[in-house]
Amino acid sequence: MATSKHAKGFVDFVREQGVVGLAVGLAIGTAAGAAVKEIVDQFINPPVGFVLGGADLAELTWNTGLSRGGEDLVFGWGAILGAIITLLATAFVVYQLVHIAKLDRLDKKKD
C-alpha cells in the first residue's frame, strides 16, 4: 500500500513541478551548448587568437617571471577568454531560442 502511495506521490511531483520539461530543457541546453562550443572554437577563437598574436587562443599565456624550483608561474588567460566567449555565446543562443519559440510564455501559471 505504501509503495503505490509513493508512486502516486512521485507521479504527482513530476506532473506538478514540470520535471519532464526540466529534463527536456536540460537535454536541449546541453546540445545547444555543445553546438555553440564548436562554433566558438572553430569560427570565433581563431580570428580572436590571430588578432591577439597567437594561432590558438587556448595556448595564450602570461608568464609572470616568478619561478620556484625551476617551474615558472604561468597563467593560461587564453583558455579563460575562450571559456568566457563560449559562455556568452551560449547564453545568447539560449536566450534567442527561448524568445523565438516563445518558451518564456509556457512558464507562466494560468489563473
Summary of the structure (lengths in Angstrom):
residues: 111
radius of gyration: 22.5
end to end distance: 34.7
largest distance: 70.1
contacts: 248
relative contact order: 0.10
helix: 71%
strand: 11%
